[in-house]
Amino acid sequence: MERKVYVKSLARISACHPDPDYSGMFSVMEARRMSRLMKRALASSQQALSQAGLAVPDAVITGTGLGCIENTEHFLKSLTGISDQPLRPTHFMQSTHNTIGSLIAIRLGCHGYNATYSQGAVSFESALLDAFVQLQMGLLENALVGAFEEMTPDFAAILAKTGRTGAVLPDGRLSETAVSMVLGTSPEGALCELAAVTLCSPAATGHLTRSACMARYGDNFCLSALGICDAVDLLRKEHLEMVRFVNDHETTQATTELKSVCGK
Amino acid sequence: MIPIPITGAGVVSAVGIGKRQSLPALRSGTTGIAPVRYLTTDDTDFLVGEVPLSNDAMRASLGLPADAVVSRTSLMGILALQEALEQAGLQRDDLRETVLISGTTVGGMDCTERFYREFLSDRHDHDAYVAIHDCGASTDAIAAYFGGFSFATTLSTACSSAANAVILGANLIRAGRASRVVVGGTESLSSYHLNGFNSLMIVDRAPCRPFDRTRAGLNLGEGAAFLVLESEASAKARRAQPLTWLSGYGNACDAFHQTASSENGEGPYRAMCRALELAGIGPEKVDYINAHGTGTPNNDASESTAIRRVFGDSLPPVSSTKPFTGHTTSASGSIEAVFCLLAMEHGFIPANLNWKQPDEACLRPVVSLQEGVRLRHILCNSFGFGGNDSSLLFSQIG
């Protein structure tokens, strides 16, 4: 018997959701060593876990398209001689995609299942699918699922050369994502049910689409995570029975279905 | 869990293209580690385990145009996948019901590091390479070569990426979400991670010596390997003959440090225990462990402690095959899985090359080839930066 899966809480930072006050969250040493993306990942994870009343999750599963691109650029610039800075091991070890998920686990002392997905525009849905399947099977009771994407002026310029201009918003800010979500198998206090996650589904009609989210958030590989959060908002605000989010990215598609837990 | 049939396997590494070239190398103790030949890097002093083919040679053998925009990571992945599909007897039409799950961290970095200066300039000659930088794009290129996979996704958990791809695939089959998956990983050498590992002072310029008292680091390698996993029903319906079975797996996080392993090997310990628990067998049933055994002082001591915690005083034979291939990072989990399959099929245990001096902190590995052994259960370890630790258990059923 498959278990039902619920969205217990969510926290986000985006063009429309400002950064929290990080002072007091990290020691001076930590703050100096951590990139903006890592601070966001830790802060949003902590917020989602607190809202769900959970100290340590059974699993930490994250998605990121480019990973820690800022540290990657630092290391690349030293490597190619663009900068005269020597190669710094910190930049290298904090440039792998899984450094975010592992840092969350270290911070929480979480020895459970830990995985990171990097599959372009469906990186988040890949992470969501992994969590969804394991929760349904009863391998996990709960999971912290995240989507983390940062952008730099240099990488935005590189993308713009190839015709991808969505990385910069009309007001000049960069399009970035930090989303943390707690999923669980118990309905108490849930925001909604996560009813289905399908990768590369035949074009379904959605209440919300990835392309429609671009106007608000700009374009980045983890944009769909912000779209799915908006879908949760829509379901609850409009008292809908079901909301379907369609990731209509040109190369990879996915569908996520959310169902109301109220009034049944 | 109900064991999952493995019906195909393909591999490329420094010891050869395909299982046919890998098997005699593993048996004769012939290493593939040598000075840099194909990688573009300023520092050619390093010993590396390169796949013995240039990108042009791989493009040609795959029938791709000489100017095809494709990373070495994808090229090696295609070669390994081709062998796995052929052995499983899967045609293009069969792929519609097949999910592709790959593991990589380097992705298109070997191209990005070559063209990065140009990317930042006004020149446009190599702009097409921007789109193949990310990990997912390297998997998409592999999927596009064969066409028709139901979907593709990519794990990126550093050196355990391929093992975690196997785990997701197994979960999708067990949950009934897929009847068939092709799982594994691919990773080319890049100057980026060669210099990165070197900046962490864990690269040895001499041949690596896992578990030896004088071990001083790893040699980097590259390669790709994929396994075809399918449900019992799918294998039966196609009359596909299982090579062996995936009977257990475990994924745990050391949650200790971003690059170092904990002294007590908590992550590896939990991963191995979970794999045995899922399979429902005791540690005494394990006939061989293919260790992660990178040759770094820290990994080998931590892994030895974890293995001793699981197996107590009666350790099964253990060896690391990294002295053959170098540390193939994201691909190591699937490359070594294919080596385990070969060991099981042909009844041998590959030697842990270059080991001479015992270390109190480490277990004693198998130092010479063992032939004529029956291996019913093999545990295969992959541990990554960030403490992303995974263990796979392969079993001969019946």
Interface residues (C-beta under 8 A of the other chain):
Chain A: V60 T64 G65 L66 G67 F75 L76 L79 T80 I82 L87 R88 P89 F92 M93 Q94 S95 T96 H97 N98 T99 G101 S102 L103 A105 I106 L108 G109 C110 H111 G112 Y113 N114 A115 T116 Y117 S118 Q119 G120 V122 S123 S126 L129 D130 V133 Q134 Q136 M137 L139 D154 A157 I158 L159 K161 T162 L199 C200 F221 T251 T252
Chain B: T105 G107 T112 E113 Y116 R117 F119 L120 H124 D127 A128 V130 A131 H133 D134 C135 G136 A137 T139 D140 S150 F151 A152 T153 T154 L155 S156 T157 A158 N164 I167 L168 N171 L172 R174 A175 R177 S191 Y192 H193 N195 G196 F197 S199 L200 M201 N251 A252 C253 D254 A255 F256 H257 Q258 T259 E266 G267 R270 G384 F385 G386 G387 N388
